[in-house]
Amino acid sequence: MDQHVIETITNELSGTFSAVPPLVAATRLVAALALGAVIGAERESKRKPAGLRTHMLVSMAACLFILVSQQLAALPFGPEDALRVDPLRLIEAVTAGVAFLAAGIIFSSGGEVHNITTGASMWLAGAIGLACGSGQMPLAAMATVIVLVVLYALRLVERK
C-alpha cells in the first residue's frame, strides 16, 4: 500500500479533538450514557417499550451531537466573521429527533393514551445528553435525580 495512503488514513483516524480534549469528550459521553441508563432502568423496571438501552442511546447521541458541534466550530471554514455557530439550532434538531422517536412509542387504545411518560422520559434523556455534552454534568445529574424522585414518589402517591 502506498505510504501516502497509509498516512492519510492514520491522520483521519487520529482525529483532531481541537475543541474538546479526548478525555473530556470521553467523560461527557460516559456521563450521558450513565445518566440515561439511570432513567432507562426505571422505565425498564416498569416493562415500558423504551427502556435501558433506548434511554442510554438517546442520551449519548444528544451528547455526541453537542461534542461534534463544538469540534466543528473550531475548524477553519473560511473567514471567522462569516462563521456562525448557533447552539440553539442544534438543541432544536436533537429535540425534534427525540420527539419523533418518543411519539413512536405513544399510542392510544380504547380511548386511553399509553406510554406518554416513557416518551417524556426519552425527551428528558436527550436533554440530559445535551447538558453532558456541553459540560453541564452537575446540572444533568441534578435533573436525573429530580426525575427519579418524580417517577418513584408520584407512583407512590398515585397508589394511595
Beta strands, then each sheet from edge to edge (+ up, - down):
strand 1: 107-109
strand 2: 112-114
sheet 1: 1+ 2-
end
